Amino acid sequence: MTEYKRISPEQAQVLREQGAVVVDVRDPATFAALHISGSKHLDNHSLADFIRAADLDAPTVVVCYHGNSSQSAAGYLVSQGFSNVYSLDGGFELWRTTYPDETAQSTHE
């Protein structure tokens, strides 16, 4: 896969169940308030460390608010050598309405 794919919450859930990495590119306060269970927050400060430590071939699902910013972030990850990248269509907002029980709050920042 040389480009990212846009996927639905249902497709993202299947990938999660198969062990995909879920990364959230929303702002830190919004992520802390509520995010997809098990997802990792990525921002300009944590991105380089994430890329260095990542398995570039592992399925990686990128999440934002509504599915727009995640496309840019997914494209960036592909440019950094990631080979199996997905952007969540509808973003966290659609995820939250589709899978309300699959969300969590951060216990610490």
The 8 nearest C-alpha neighbors of each residue, nearest first, counted from 0:
[[1, 82, 2, 83, 3, 84, 4, 81],
 [0, 2, 82, 77, 3, 83, 81, 78],
 [3, 1, 0, 77, 4, 74, 84, 82],
 [2, 4, 84, 85, 73, 74, 77, 5],
 [5, 3, 85, 86, 6, 84, 2, 83],
 [4, 6, 86, 85, 88, 87, 3, 7],
 [7, 5, 87, 88, 10, 86, 4, 85],
 [6, 8, 10, 9, 88, 87, 11, 5],
 [9, 7, 11, 10, 94, 12, 87, 6],
 [8, 10, 12, 7, 11, 13, 6, 97],
 [9, 11, 13, 7, 12, 8, 6, 14],
 [12, 10, 8, 14, 9, 13, 15, 7],
 [11, 13, 15, 9, 14, 10, 8, 16],
 [14, 12, 16, 10, 11, 15, 17, 9],
 [13, 15, 17, 11, 19, 12, 16, 10],
 [16, 14, 19, 12, 18, 17, 13, 11],
 [15, 17, 13, 14, 18, 12, 19, 11],
 [18, 16, 14, 15, 19, 13, 12, 58],
 [19, 17, 15, 16, 14, 20, 58, 57],
 [20, 18, 15, 58, 14, 59, 17, 21],
 [19, 21, 59, 60, 58, 22, 18, 38],
 [22, 20, 60, 38, 59, 61, 39, 19],
 [23, 21, 39, 61, 38, 40, 62, 60],
 [22, 24, 62, 40, 25, 41, 63, 61],
 [25, 23, 41, 63, 42, 40, 62, 22],
 [26, 24, 63, 23, 30, 64, 27, 29],
 [25, 27, 29, 28, 30, 24, 42, 40],
 [28, 26, 30, 29, 31, 25, 40, 42],
 [29, 27, 31, 30, 26, 32, 25, 108],
 [28, 30, 32, 31, 27, 26, 33, 25],
 [29, 31, 27, 34, 28, 33, 32, 25],
 [32, 30, 105, 28, 29, 33, 104, 27],
 [31, 33, 29, 104, 30, 28, 105, 34],
 [34, 32, 104, 103, 30, 31, 102, 29],
 [35, 33, 102, 30, 103, 36, 104, 31],
 [34, 36, 102, 38, 101, 103, 37, 33],
 [35, 37, 102, 103, 101, 38, 34, 104],
 [38, 36, 35, 39, 21, 103, 34, 20],
 [37, 39, 21, 22, 35, 36, 23, 40],
 [40, 38, 22, 23, 21, 41, 37, 20],
 [39, 41, 23, 22, 24, 38, 42, 30],
 [42, 40, 24, 45, 46, 23, 22, 39],
 [41, 43, 44, 45, 46, 24, 40, 26],
 [42, 44, 46, 45, 41, 47, 24, 48],
 [45, 43, 42, 46, 47, 41, 48, 49],
 [44, 46, 42, 48, 41, 43, 47, 49],
 [47, 45, 49, 43, 48, 41, 42, 44],
 [46, 48, 50, 49, 45, 51, 44, 43],
 [49, 47, 51, 50, 46, 45, 52, 44],
 [48, 50, 46, 52, 47, 51, 53, 45],
 [49, 51, 53, 47, 48, 52, 46, 79],
 [52, 50, 48, 49, 53, 47, 46, 54],
 [51, 53, 49, 50, 48, 54, 47, 55],
 [54, 52, 50, 55, 51, 49, 57, 48],
 [53, 55, 57, 56, 52, 81, 50, 51],
 [56, 54, 81, 57, 53, 82, 80, 83],
 [55, 57, 82, 54, 83, 81, 58, 59],
 [58, 56, 54, 55, 59, 83, 19, 20],
 [59, 57, 19, 83, 84, 20, 56, 60],
 [58, 60, 20, 84, 19, 21, 57, 85],
 [59, 61, 85, 21, 86, 84, 22, 20],
 [62, 60, 86, 22, 69, 23, 21, 85],
 [61, 63, 23, 69, 90, 87, 22, 24],
 [62, 64, 90, 69, 25, 24, 66, 23],
 [65, 63, 90, 91, 92, 66, 25, 62],
 [66, 64, 90, 89, 67, 63, 92, 91],
 [65, 67, 90, 88, 89, 69, 63, 87],
 [66, 68, 69, 70, 65, 63, 71, 64],
 [69, 67, 70, 71, 63, 66, 72, 64],
 [68, 70, 72, 63, 67, 62, 71, 61],
 [69, 71, 73, 68, 72, 67, 86, 74],
 [72, 70, 74, 68, 69, 73, 75, 67],
 [71, 73, 69, 75, 74, 70, 76, 68],
 [74, 72, 70, 76, 75, 71, 69, 86],
 [73, 75, 77, 71, 72, 76, 70, 78],
 [74, 76, 78, 72, 73, 77, 71, 79],
 [77, 75, 79, 73, 78, 74, 81, 72],
 [76, 78, 81, 74, 80, 79, 75, 82],
 [77, 79, 75, 76, 80, 74, 81, 73],
 [80, 78, 76, 77, 81, 75, 50, 55],
 [81, 79, 77, 78, 82, 55, 76, 56],
 [82, 80, 55, 77, 76, 79, 83, 56],
 [81, 83, 56, 0, 1, 55, 80, 77],
 [82, 84, 58, 56, 81, 0, 59, 57],
 [85, 83, 3, 59, 58, 60, 73, 82],
 [84, 86, 60, 4, 3, 5, 61, 59],
 [85, 87, 5, 61, 70, 69, 60, 73],
 [88, 86, 6, 90, 62, 66, 5, 7],
 [89, 87, 66, 90, 7, 6, 5, 86],
 [90, 88, 65, 66, 93, 87, 92, 91],
 [91, 89, 65, 66, 64, 63, 87, 88],
 [90, 92, 94, 64, 93, 95, 63, 62],
 [91, 93, 95, 90, 94, 64, 65, 89],
 [92, 94, 89, 96, 95, 91, 90, 97],
 [93, 95, 91, 97, 92, 96, 8, 98],
 [96, 94, 99, 92, 98, 93, 97, 91],
 [95, 97, 93, 94, 99, 98, 92, 91],
 [96, 98, 94, 95, 93, 99, 8, 9],
 [99, 97, 101, 95, 100, 94, 96, 102],
 [100, 98, 95, 101, 96, 102, 97, 94],
 [99, 101, 98, 102, 95, 103, 36, 97],
 [100, 102, 98, 99, 36, 35, 103, 95],
 [103, 101, 35, 36, 34, 100, 99, 33],
 [104, 102, 36, 33, 34, 35, 105, 101],
 [105, 103, 33, 32, 31, 106, 34, 102],
 [104, 106, 31, 107, 32, 103, 108, 33],
 [105, 107, 104, 108, 31, 103, 32, 33],
 [108, 106, 105, 31, 104, 32, 28, 30],
 [107, 105, 106, 31, 27, 28, 30, 32]]
